[in-house]
Amino acid sequence: MPQQSLVSIIIPTLNEQNNILLLLENLQKPAKVELIVCDGGSSDATLEVCHDFPVRVISAQRGRGIQMNTGAECAQGEIYLFLHADSLIESRVIEDIRDAVSLGDQWGCCTLQFNDSTLLFRVIAFLSNLRAKVFSSCYGDQGIYCERDLFWENNGFPETVFLEDMEFSRRLRSQKRARIVNGIITTSTRFREAGIWRSIYRNQVVKVLYALGVKPERLWQWYRSEKQATLCERQ
C-alpha cells in the first residue's frame, strides 16, 4: 500500500459544538486526509461549526456504531480512522498509521493522554495504553484505525447501543494483533462532570459484566441510570 494512502477520518457527533471546533482546527494539518462528520441529530451548533471547514457532513440514526458505519460507507480512503469529537491528534499520527498499515499492521489505535496532567489521569492513561498494547483491546477514545478491506470483512462496528468498540476489538484481535501508534489527547471533562471515581467504577463494572456475557442493551440502561444519579447528586 502506498505511503500516501488516503486516510478517511470519521467523527461521530451528537451536540459537540465546542469540541468539534477544536478537533476540526487540529485536523487541518495532516496531508491527504478526508474528513467526514456523521451526525446523530445534534440540536446545538455542531453542524454550523462543521460548515466552516472542508468536511463532509452526513446524517445517520443516533448511535456511535451506526454513525461510524454510515461514515465508512461514504468514505473513499484505504484506511479509516475513527475519532471521538473530544479528541486531538498529535502531528505524526496520520503518517504513523500509514506506515503501520503499509507494514501489514491492519488495525490498532493510538496512545492516550489527557489534557489534565494530574497523577490520576496519567495513571488512567497509562493503564489504558497498557491494556491496548498487551491485550489488543482498543477503545474509541483512543482513536481506532483500520484498513478498509479488513473493516468490511468484519462487518464494521456492531450497531449496538453501547460498547461497539469493545466488540469490534474482540472480533479483530482474534485475527490480528493491534498496532499502537502515538498519540491522542482527550479531555478529562467527561470524568469530572460525572465524578472521577464513580466514572472509573462504572467503566470497570461494565467491562466485567460484558465479559461475563451481559448484553450491551442492559449494560447501557444501568450505565445511563447510574451516571444520571451521579449527576443529580452533584447538583
N, C-alpha and C positions, 0 to 999 in steps of 0.2 A: 504494500500500500504506500502511495507517495507520501513523502514527509508533509506536504502541504494539503493533505486531505481536508475537505470541508468539514467543519465541526458545527453541528446544529445544537445550539444551546436552547433548551426547552424549560420554560419557567411557568409552573402553575401558580395562579394568583387567585386571591379572594380578599378584597378590601386591603390592599397592600400599598396604598398611595405613598406612604412615607418611605417604606423600604425599597419599593421598585425604582424610585428615582435614583437612589444611591447605587443600586445594582446596575441599572442601565448606563449610568455615567461610567461606572467601573468597567463595563464590557465594551466600551468604545475603543479600547486599546488593542485587544488581540486582532491579528490579521486572519483573514479568510474564515470568518465565522458567520453563521446565520442565526439571528435572534428570533425566537418565537415565544410569545407570551400567550398562554392558554388560560383564559379567564373563566371562572366558575360562577359568574353572576355578581360581580362587585357592585356595591351600591355607593361607593365613595368615588374618588377621582382617579382611581388606578388606570382606567382606560385613557383618560385625558392626558395623564403623565406619559403613557406609552406613545401617544401620537406625536410627541416631541422628539422621538428617536427613530432611527432606521430599524424598526422592529415589526415583525408580522404579528398581528393580534387576531386571535381566533377565540371563539366561544365554545364551551362544552358543558355538559352536565357536571354539576358540582361533585368533587371527589378527586383527590390527587391522582390516583391510579388512572381514572378515566381521563382526566385532563392531560396527563403526561402522555398517555397513549394517543389521544387525539392530536396533540402537538407532534408526536413522532410520525403519525400518518401523513402529516403535511410537510415533514422535513425533507430536505434534499441532501443532507450530509451523509458521509460514510461513517461518521461517528456521532453518537448522541451524548450530550452532557445535560443531565437534569439537575437544575439548581433551585433551591428554595429562594423566595424573594428576599429573605432577610440575610442573605449571604453576600460576601465579596470574595473575589478570587485574586490570588497573587499573580504577578505578571507572567510567570513561566508556566502556569497551569496548562494552558491550551497546547503549547509546544510539548510539554512533558506527556500529555495524554496522546498526542500524535505519535511521539517516539515510542511509548509503551505499546500502542496498537500495532505499529509497524514491526515491532519485535515479537509479535504474537500474543501479547497480553491483551485479550479482547475486552476485558471489563475490569472495573475496580472503582475506586473512589479517591478522594483527596484527604490529606491530613487535616485535622480540625483544630482550630484555635478560636477562642472567644475574644470579643473586643473588650473584655474585662480581664485584667491581668492578675486578679487576686488569686491566692493559693487554691481555693476551692475550685475555681473554674479552670485553672491549669491542671488540676488533678482530674477533673471530669474529661477534659480534652485528652489528656494522656491515656486514660483508660479507654476512651472511645477509639483512639488511634491504635492502641494495643489490640483491642478486640478485632478491628478491621484487619490488621496485619496477621494476627495469629489464626483467626477463625474465618477469614474471608467473609465477614459479616459487615456489610456496608449499609449505612443508614442514610436517609435522604438529606439530612443536614450536612453530610459530608460530600455532597455532590457526586452522584453516581454517574459514571460514564460507561458506555457500551458500544461495541462495534455493531453497525446496523443489522447485518445478517444474523448475528448471534441473538440480538434483541428479539427479532421477529420469529426466529426458530423456537424461542421460548415463550412466544405469545405475549411479549411485552409485560407490563405490570399487571398483576391481578387487579381487577376492578372492584375491590372490596372497599368498605367504608373506612378501613383502618389497617395499618401495618403492611401496606403494599410493598414497602421497601424491604422489610424482613423476609417476606415470602419470595420476593424477587431474588434476594441474595441466596436464600436457601436453594432455589432452583439452579442458579448459575454455579454456585460453589461445588455442586455435585459433579460438574463437568470440568470446570477450570478454576484455579485459584485467582483471587482478585489481586490486582497490582495497585499499590497505593502510591500516589504522587503528591507532591506539595502544591498548593495548600489552600484551604478555605478559611476565611474569617467569618464567624457568625455572631449574632447579637446574643447577649445574655438576658435580654428583656423578657423573653417568654418564661425563663426560670424565675426571674424576680417578680413578675406580675402574679404568677401562680404559686409563689413560695418555693424557694430553692430546695429545701429538704423534702417538702411534700412532692415536688416535681420529680426528684430523684426516686423517692419511694414509689410513686405512681408508675414511672417508667420501668423500674425493676419488677414490680408486680406483674405488669403487662407482659414483659418478656418471659417470665417464668410460666405464667398461665398459658401463653401462646405456645410455648414449647411443650406443655402438657396436653395440648390439643383443644383448648378453648377457642371457639370461633371468634373471628375479628369483630363481628357484629355485637356479640355480648360484651367483649372487652371494650368496645367503643362506648357502649351505654354506661358501663361502670366508670371508665376514664372520664367521660364528659361530666357525669354527675358528681364525681369526686372533685374534679377540677372546679366546677361551679360552686360547690360547697366551700372550697378553699377561698375562692374569690369573694364570696359573701362574707366569710369570716374576717377577711382583711379590710372590708369596707367600714 
